[in-house]
Amino acid sequence: MEHQVTLPEILQARERRACLQKKLLAKYRTPLISFTMNIAGPIKNSPQIQQGFQLGCRYLKEQLDSLNIPCVHYEEIHAPTGEEAFYLLDADPLFIKEITCSIEDGFELGRLFDMDVLKKSGEKVDRTELGLLPRPCLICGGPAKECARSRSHTVEALQAKTAQILARAIEDEDAVCSARLACRALLYEVCTTPKPGLVDRDGNGSHQDMNIFTFMDSASALWPYFETCTRIGRQTAHLPARQTFLQIRFPGRKAEADMFSATKGINTHKGAIFCMGILCAALGRLPREQWKQPDRILDECSAMTKGLVDSDFAGLTEENAVTMGQRLYLQYQITGVRGQMEAGLPAVRKTGLPVLKRGLARGLSINDAGCATLLALITSTDDTNLIARSSRSTQQETVRQLKNLLAETPYPNRQTLRCLDMQFISKNLSPGGSADLLAICYLLYFLESL
C-alpha cells in the first residue's frame, strides 16, 4: 500500500532538502538544480510518480548533454515524501533556468515538474527574471499560486488530474519507444549483410522486385502502426490477452495497405507486420520494468494468440485453400508464423536470441552475430518462404546443410556467407520468414539493453 505522508514528514523533508542544497552549494560552488515533483495530497510517491520523475530526469539530461553543460555532481533521493534529484552545473544560472522552464512549460508532464535553480549564493532564480509568466494551475490554467492560496480545487480533483497526466505521458513515451525500436529492428535486419538469398547492403538476393531502399520505405511507413499496437495493448491490458490481439487486427490490415502504398505493391514486411504488431501490443500490456524480460514478452505474445492456429485453419479443405500457408498446413501440418507465435516464438526464445547474445558476448559486431542468428533461425523453424520458392524437400535439405555448417562453425565468416548467398540465389531461395524472426531477435535485444 502506498505510504500517506503527514505534514510533519513533509516539513522535515523540506528542511532536509534545504540543508542538503546548502551543503552542495558550499562544496561545489556552482549553480544547482533541485528537481522534485508537484504532487497534491498525502501520497507523494508511487511507481507511476517514479516513472514520471525518471522521464523528467531523462529530458533534463538530454538537454544538458546536447548543450555540453558539464554536471559537476549528481545525486538522487527516493523517499515516501517524494523523488528528488540534485544537479551541480558549471553554467550561467539564468541559462540553466531557461532550460528548466522550457521543460516545465514545453509539454503537459512538465507541469508536474518543479525544477528550482539556485545560484552559487543560494538565491533562487525566479521565472520573472526571464520575463516568463507564473506557472499555471493544473485544473483551470490560472496562476497556480493563487489557486493554491484560495484552495480553488479539491485535493481529489488535483490527484485525478495528476494521475491522468502521468498515465498519458507514460503511455506516450512507451508507445513512441516501442515503435522506434521496432522500426530500428526492421532496418537492422535488412542492413545485416551478407544474408543468403535476402535483400541486404550487397544486393537484392533472390529478389528482382525489391532492394534495400524498398525495405526502408516500408519500415518508415510502419512507424504509426507499431505505436498504435502499443497503445492498444496499454488500453486493453485489463482485458483478456486475446481481446488485445483481436483489436490490433484491423490496424494490421491498414498497415499492410500502408506498406503496399509505400512500396508500390511489393510485399516487404507482411510477416513482420503480423509478428511485430503482436510484440508491440504485448509491450503495451506489460509494465515497463518487464520489457527487459524476453520470456515474459514472448509468454504474453503466446497468450494473445492462444487458439489462433485452430481458429484460422478451421474448416480448411483442399478446395477452399487459397494461400500457400493454408496449402502447407493441409499437406504437411506446417503452422507457419501462426504456430510460432502461439507457441511463444520458440525459434526466437531457444535459438535466435541466445545465438545473437552469445555472438555479441564473443566480441562480434551486431552485423556478424546477426548473420549467424539468421542461419540458426532457418534451422529451427519451417520457413514457409523457403518452401514456397522451392519445395518441402529443398527446404529440408537446406536445413540439413546449415545444421552441419553451424555444428562446425557457429559463426561463419563472410566468405562462407557469400558462398551461401550465391547458392541460395542460384536456387531462387529466400528465407523471408526467418528474416522476420531475426528482426524480432534484434527488438528483444534492444529492449534488454534499454
C-alpha positions as semicolon CSV with decimal commas, in nm:
position;residue;x (nm);y (nm);z (nm)
1;M;0,000;0,000;0,000
2;E;0,126;0,348;-0,090
3;H;0,252;0,548;0,205
4;Q;0,050;0,852;0,310
5;V;0,286;1,115;0,447
6;T;0,200;1,351;0,728
7;L;0,253;1,726;0,742
8;P;0,544;1,691;0,989
9;E;0,710;1,445;0,748
10;I;0,670;1,691;0,459
11;L;0,815;1,978;0,662
12;Q;1,103;1,759;0,777
13;A;1,177;1,661;0,414
14;R;1,182;2,028;0,311
15;E;1,424;2,112;0,589
16;R;1,648;1,820;0,495
17;R;1,642;1,928;0,130
18;A;1,732;2,285;0,218
19;C;2,025;2,164;0,429
20;L;2,149;1,942;0,150
21;Q;2,123;2,224;-0,102
22;K;2,329;2,448;0,125
23;K;2,589;2,175;0,174
24;L;2,620;2,102;-0,200
25;L;2,649;2,471;-0,291
26;A;2,922;2,519;-0,033
27;K;3,114;2,216;-0,155
28;Y;3,095;2,260;-0,533
29;R;3,044;2,638;-0,566
30;T;2,835;2,607;-0,882
31;P;2,465;2,669;-0,958
32;L;2,231;2,390;-0,856
33;I;1,909;2,239;-0,992
34;S;1,682;2,090;-0,727
35;F;1,425;1,873;-0,907
36;T;1,112;1,748;-0,730
37;M;0,754;1,667;-0,834
38;N;0,444;1,879;-0,777
39;I;0,211;1,618;-0,626
40;A;-0,102;1,717;-0,434
41;G;-0,232;1,511;-0,144
42;P;-0,075;1,281;0,114
43;I;0,066;1,026;-0,136
44;K;0,388;1,178;-0,264
45;N;0,546;0,872;-0,421
46;S;0,432;0,570;-0,622
47;P;0,554;0,361;-0,917
48;Q;0,366;0,594;-1,153
49;I;0,517;0,907;-0,994
50;Q;0,862;0,747;-1,013
51;Q;0,818;0,684;-1,385
52;G;0,717;1,045;-1,442
53;F;1,015;1,164;-1,238
54;Q;1,257;0,947;-1,436
55;L;1,120;1,091;-1,759
56;G;1,192;1,438;-1,621
57;C;1,547;1,335;-1,531
58;R;1,597;1,199;-1,880
59;Y;1,462;1,511;-2,051
60;L;1,686;1,731;-1,838
61;K;1,995;1,517;-1,900
62;E;1,931;1,518;-2,275
63;Q;1,913;1,898;-2,275
64;L;2,228;1,936;-2,067
65;D;2,419;1,688;-2,283
66;S;2,308;1,847;-2,610
67;L;2,427;2,188;-2,484
68;N;2,756;2,047;-2,349
69;I;2,682;2,166;-1,996
70;P;2,903;1,966;-1,758
71;C;2,741;1,816;-1,449
72;V;2,990;1,850;-1,167
73;H;2,785;1,637;-0,928
74;Y;2,455;1,449;-0,939
75;E;2,257;1,257;-0,682
76;E;1,903;1,129;-0,627
77;I;1,690;1,070;-0,318
78;H;1,397;0,826;-0,319
79;A;1,167;0,869;-0,022
80;P;0,798;0,837;0,069
81;T;0,792;1,219;0,076
82;G;0,883;1,225;-0,294
83;E;1,155;1,183;-0,554
84;E;1,441;1,434;-0,555
85;A;1,740;1,497;-0,781
86;F;2,024;1,747;-0,749
87;Y;2,244;1,871;-1,034
88;L;2,553;2,087;-0,978
89;L;2,627;2,255;-1,309
90;D;2,911;2,465;-1,441
91;A;2,696;2,717;-1,632
92;D;2,521;3,052;-1,602
93;P;2,222;3,016;-1,365
94;L;1,992;3,222;-1,589
95;F;2,074;2,996;-1,883
96;I;2,005;2,691;-1,665
97;K;1,672;2,840;-1,560
98;E;1,583;2,894;-1,924
99;I;1,643;2,524;-1,985
100;T;1,436;2,408;-1,687
101;C;1,149;2,641;-1,772
102;S;1,144;2,512;-2,130
103;I;1,096;2,161;-1,988
104;E;0,835;2,269;-1,733
105;D;0,639;2,466;-1,993
106;G;0,707;2,257;-2,303
107;F;0,457;1,977;-2,256
108;E;0,184;1,852;-2,024
109;L;0,400;1,635;-1,799
110;G;0,630;1,930;-1,735
111;R;0,351;2,088;-1,531
112;L;0,426;1,829;-1,261
113;F;0,797;1,913;-1,254
114;D;0,943;2,158;-1,002
115;M;1,295;2,238;-1,119
116;D;1,430;2,508;-0,889
117;V;1,757;2,674;-0,992
118;L;1,980;2,814;-0,717
119;K;2,272;3,047;-0,773
120;K;2,607;2,985;-0,603
121;S;2,491;3,221;-0,329
122;G;2,186;3,005;-0,261
123;E;1,947;3,265;-0,406
124;K;1,670;3,111;-0,613
125;V;1,638;3,223;-0,978
126;D;1,283;3,340;-1,046
127;R;1,089;3,291;-1,370
128;T;1,022;3,664;-1,385
129;E;1,395;3,723;-1,444
130;L;1,339;3,561;-1,783
131;G;1,016;3,751;-1,848
132;L;0,805;3,438;-1,805
133;L;0,453;3,418;-1,665
134;P;0,380;3,241;-1,335
135;R;0,320;2,868;-1,361
136;P;-0,040;2,773;-1,448
137;C;-0,283;2,572;-1,239
138;L;-0,329;2,208;-1,337
139;I;-0,707;2,236;-1,336
140;C;-0,808;2,579;-1,466
141;G;-0,488;2,717;-1,618
142;G;-0,488;3,026;-1,394
143;P;-0,193;3,125;-1,173
144;A;-0,112;2,815;-0,969
145;K;-0,012;3,008;-0,657
146;E;-0,343;3,193;-0,644
147;C;-0,543;2,871;-0,684
148;A;-0,337;2,706;-0,410
149;R;-0,377;3,004;-0,177
150;S;-0,755;3,017;-0,224
151;R;-0,792;2,637;-0,240
152;S;-0,997;2,670;-0,557
153;H;-0,974;2,299;-0,634
154;T;-1,011;1,991;-0,418
155;V;-0,721;1,762;-0,347
156;E;-0,919;1,481;-0,513
157;A;-0,952;1,683;-0,835
158;L;-0,580;1,763;-0,835
159;Q;-0,492;1,399;-0,770
160;A;-0,716;1,281;-1,054
161;K;-0,564;1,532;-1,295
162;T;-0,212;1,436;-1,186
163;A;-0,281;1,065;-1,239
164;Q;-0,427;1,142;-1,582
165;I;-0,121;1,343;-1,686
166;L;0,120;1,077;-1,563
167;A;-0,069;0,791;-1,731
168;R;-0,089;0,978;-2,062
169;A;0,279;1,075;-2,055
170;I;0,393;0,720;-1,973
171;E;0,172;0,572;-2,244
172;D;0,302;0,823;-2,499
173;E;0,663;0,754;-2,404
174;D;0,618;0,376;-2,416
175;A;0,434;0,382;-2,750
176;V;0,697;0,601;-2,914
177;C;0,981;0,394;-2,766
178;S;0,843;0,061;-2,886
179;A;0,767;0,198;-3,234
180;R;1,116;0,343;-3,261
181;L;1,280;0,017;-3,158
182;A;1,055;-0,192;-3,385
183;C;1,146;0,021;-3,688
184;R;1,511;0,010;-3,584
185;A;1,493;-0,370;-3,569
186;L;1,348;-0,387;-3,922
187;L;1,622;-0,160;-4,053
188;Y;1,893;-0,361;-3,876
189;E;1,754;-0,679;-4,030
190;V;1,765;-0,552;-4,389
191;C;2,111;-0,400;-4,334
192;T;2,258;-0,722;-4,191
193;T;2,497;-0,843;-4,465
194;P;2,550;-1,089;-4,625
195;K;2,221;-1,276;-4,579
196;P;2,173;-1,579;-4,807
197;G;1,901;-1,510;-5,064
198;L;1,778;-1,194;-4,893
199;V;1,794;-0,824;-4,967
200;D;2,088;-0,662;-4,789
201;R;2,353;-0,395;-4,839
202;D;2,529;-0,607;-5,103
203;G;2,232;-0,666;-5,329
204;N;1,880;-0,792;-5,387
205;G;1,942;-1,160;-5,310
206;S;1,687;-1,380;-5,489
207;H;1,450;-1,087;-5,542
208;Q;1,407;-0,890;-5,863
209;D;1,131;-0,656;-5,748
210;M;1,284;-0,501;-5,435
211;N;1,604;-0,358;-5,289
212;I;1,726;-0,213;-4,962
213;F;1,552;0,118;-5,031
214;T;1,219;-0,062;-5,079
215;F;1,260;-0,201;-4,728
216;M;1,349;0,141;-4,589
217;D;1,036;0,291;-4,748
218;S;0,829;0,011;-4,597
219;A;0,982;0,031;-4,246
220;S;0,931;0,408;-4,240
221;A;0,562;0,366;-4,325
222;L;0,504;0,121;-4,039
223;W;0,601;0,352;-3,750
224;P;0,239;0,463;-3,677
225;Y;0,120;0,101;-3,676
226;F;0,370;-0,012;-3,412
227;E;0,282;0,288;-3,197
228;T;-0,089;0,212;-3,234
229;C;-0,039;-0,152;-3,134
230;T;0,144;-0,050;-2,817
231;R;-0,131;0,196;-2,725
232;I;-0,400;-0,068;-2,785
233;G;-0,203;-0,307;-2,564
234;R;-0,187;-0,049;-2,285
235;Q;-0,555;0,044;-2,314
236;T;-0,670;-0,320;-2,313
237;A;-0,422;-0,452;-2,057
238;H;-0,707;-0,511;-1,811
239;L;-0,887;-0,737;-2,062
240;P;-0,802;-1,098;-2,156
241;A;-0,496;-1,112;-2,380
242;R;-0,698;-1,247;-2,673
243;Q;-0,901;-0,924;-2,681
244;T;-0,587;-0,720;-2,741
245;F;-0,498;-0,940;-3,038
246;L;-0,845;-0,901;-3,188
247;Q;-0,826;-0,522;-3,156
248;I;-0,496;-0,494;-3,345
249;R;-0,618;-0,694;-3,645
250;F;-0,773;-0,401;-3,830
251;P;-0,470;-0,174;-3,769
252;G;-0,266;-0,466;-3,907
253;R;-0,469;-0,470;-4,229
254;K;-0,430;-0,094;-4,257
255;A;-0,054;-0,131;-4,203
256;E;-0,040;-0,378;-4,492
257;A;-0,215;-0,123;-4,712
258;D;0,033;0,144;-4,598
259;M;0,320;-0,093;-4,681
260;F;0,191;-0,165;-5,031
261;S;0,135;0,206;-5,088
262;A;0,493;0,288;-4,981
263;T;0,646;0,006;-5,188
264;K;0,419;0,037;-5,493
265;G;0,263;-0,302;-5,437
266;I;0,565;-0,501;-5,320
267;N;0,538;-0,729;-5,015
268;T;0,837;-0,644;-4,798
269;H;0,708;-0,676;-4,442
270;K;0,374;-0,862;-4,435
271;G;0,509;-1,125;-4,194
272;A;0,682;-0,861;-3,984
273;I;0,359;-0,662;-3,960
274;F;0,195;-0,967;-3,803
275;C;0,482;-1,055;-3,568
276;M;0,598;-0,709;-3,468
277;G;0,245;-0,583;-3,423
278;I;0,172;-0,858;-3,171
279;L;0,502;-0,797;-2,996
280;C;0,438;-0,421;-2,966
281;A;0,088;-0,490;-2,832
282;A;0,242;-0,727;-2,577
283;L;0,477;-0,447;-2,468
284;G;0,176;-0,223;-2,418
285;R;0,014;-0,484;-2,195
286;L;0,325;-0,514;-1,977
287;P;0,474;-0,267;-1,730
288;R;0,796;-0,106;-1,850
289;E;1,014;-0,294;-1,600
290;Q;0,919;-0,622;-1,774
291;W;1,038;-0,502;-2,114
292;K;1,385;-0,635;-2,027
293;Q;1,245;-0,987;-1,983
294;P;1,222;-1,164;-2,323
295;D;1,049;-1,469;-2,177
296;R;0,778;-1,253;-2,022
297;I;0,719;-1,070;-2,352
298;L;0,703;-1,392;-2,554
299;D;0,468;-1,551;-2,299
300;E;0,235;-1,254;-2,347
301;C;0,252;-1,296;-2,726
302;S;0,155;-1,659;-2,678
303;A;-0,138;-1,568;-2,452
304;M;-0,263;-1,314;-2,707
305;T;-0,267;-1,571;-2,988
306;K;-0,387;-1,879;-2,798
307;G;-0,607;-2,089;-3,027
308;L;-0,506;-1,892;-3,338
309;V;-0,399;-2,193;-3,546
310;D;-0,723;-2,381;-3,482
311;S;-0,941;-2,077;-3,545
312;D;-0,764;-1,962;-3,862
313;F;-0,740;-2,308;-4,019
314;A;-1,082;-2,438;-3,906
315;G;-1,283;-2,587;-4,191
316;L;-0,989;-2,573;-4,430
317;T;-1,007;-2,814;-4,727
318;E;-0,813;-2,864;-5,047
319;E;-1,100;-2,699;-5,231
320;N;-1,106;-2,376;-5,028
321;A;-0,733;-2,342;-4,951
322;V;-0,610;-2,026;-5,121
323;T;-0,281;-1,916;-4,967
324;M;0,049;-2,104;-4,962
325;G;0,030;-2,113;-4,582
326;Q;-0,309;-2,286;-4,597
327;R;-0,188;-2,542;-4,850
328;L;0,125;-2,619;-4,648
329;Y;-0,089;-2,669;-4,337
330;L;-0,310;-2,918;-4,518
331;Q;-0,021;-3,104;-4,679
332;Y;0,242;-3,102;-4,404
333;Q;0,067;-2,964;-4,093
334;I;0,311;-2,672;-4,102
335;T;0,156;-2,395;-3,891
336;G;0,398;-2,122;-4,001
337;V;0,417;-1,791;-3,822
338;R;0,082;-1,853;-3,650
339;G;0,215;-2,165;-3,483
340;Q;0,539;-1,994;-3,387
341;M;0,354;-1,704;-3,229
342;E;0,102;-1,922;-3,046
343;A;0,390;-2,126;-2,902
344;G;0,566;-1,810;-2,782
345;L;0,820;-1,795;-3,069
346;P;1,035;-2,091;-2,961
347;A;1,273;-2,035;-3,254
348;V;1,349;-1,690;-3,116
349;R;1,345;-1,786;-2,749
350;K;1,554;-2,104;-2,766
351;T;1,774;-2,041;-3,070
352;G;1,779;-1,696;-3,225
353;L;1,818;-1,466;-2,928
354;P;2,074;-1,689;-2,746
355;V;2,285;-1,712;-3,064
356;L;2,273;-1,335;-3,111
357;K;2,372;-1,265;-2,750
358;R;2,650;-1,525;-2,748
359;G;2,796;-1,377;-3,065
360;L;2,794;-1,027;-2,920
361;A;2,949;-1,157;-2,596
362;R;3,229;-1,307;-2,806
363;G;3,304;-0,961;-2,944
364;L;3,135;-0,997;-3,284
365;S;2,967;-0,698;-3,441
366;I;2,590;-0,696;-3,436
367;N;2,603;-0,749;-3,813
368;D;2,815;-1,065;-3,792
369;A;2,625;-1,201;-3,491
370;G;2,302;-1,129;-3,679
371;C;2,416;-1,325;-3,986
372;A;2,481;-1,633;-3,772
373;T;2,149;-1,581;-3,594
374;L;1,966;-1,588;-3,927
375;L;2,123;-1,922;-4,021
376;A;2,036;-2,068;-3,682
377;L;1,675;-1,950;-3,720
378;I;1,646;-2,115;-4,062
379;T;1,740;-2,447;-3,900
380;S;1,494;-2,410;-3,613
381;T;1,172;-2,339;-3,798
382;D;0,988;-2,450;-4,113
383;D;1,038;-2,133;-4,318
384;T;0,733;-2,123;-4,544
385;N;0,902;-1,870;-4,773
386;L;1,176;-2,122;-4,849
387;I;0,920;-2,392;-4,925
388;A;0,704;-2,158;-5,137
389;R;1,001;-2,068;-5,358
390;S;1,116;-2,430;-5,395
391;S;0,977;-2,741;-5,228
392;R;0,949;-2,910;-4,891
393;S;1,239;-3,141;-4,977
394;T;1,461;-2,850;-5,082
395;Q;1,385;-2,668;-4,757
396;Q;1,468;-2,979;-4,555
397;E;1,794;-3,033;-4,743
398;T;1,885;-2,666;-4,688
399;V;1,824;-2,708;-4,314
400;R;2,043;-3,018;-4,303
401;Q;2,324;-2,835;-4,485
402;L;2,310;-2,539;-4,248
403;K;2,296;-2,757;-3,937
404;N;2,615;-2,934;-4,048
405;L;2,782;-2,599;-4,115
406;L;2,681;-2,447;-3,781
407;A;2,788;-2,758;-3,591
408;E;3,143;-2,691;-3,713
409;T;3,131;-2,310;-3,732
410;P;2,853;-2,147;-3,526
411;Y;2,953;-1,803;-3,655
412;P;3,057;-1,844;-4,022
413;N;3,288;-1,587;-4,181
414;R;3,177;-1,356;-4,459
415;Q;3,334;-1,565;-4,734
416;T;3,125;-1,864;-4,627
417;L;2,814;-1,648;-4,606
418;R;2,872;-1,509;-4,955
419;C;2,906;-1,861;-5,092
420;L;2,575;-1,949;-4,927
421;D;2,422;-1,635;-5,075
422;M;2,524;-1,743;-5,427
423;Q;2,383;-2,092;-5,364
424;F;2,052;-1,953;-5,243
425;I;2,028;-1,712;-5,537
426;S;2,104;-1,990;-5,787
427;K;1,811;-2,190;-5,642
428;N;1,587;-1,880;-5,605
429;L;1,566;-1,937;-5,227
430;S;1,472;-1,661;-4,983
431;P;1,423;-1,731;-4,609
432;G;1,191;-1,435;-4,552
433;G;1,016;-1,589;-4,251
434;S;1,348;-1,636;-4,073
435;A;1,437;-1,275;-4,155
436;D;1,124;-1,162;-3,972
437;L;1,233;-1,367;-3,669
438;L;1,579;-1,208;-3,688
439;A;1,413;-0,866;-3,663
440;I;1,231;-0,986;-3,350
441;C;1,561;-1,103;-3,202
442;Y;1,702;-0,756;-3,262
443;L;1,400;-0,592;-3,100
444;L;1,422;-0,810;-2,788
445;Y;1,794;-0,740;-2,765
446;F;1,731;-0,364;-2,790
447;L;1,469;-0,390;-2,516
448;E;1,709;-0,576;-2,286
449;S;1,967;-0,302;-2,349
450;L;1,733;-0,012;-2,260
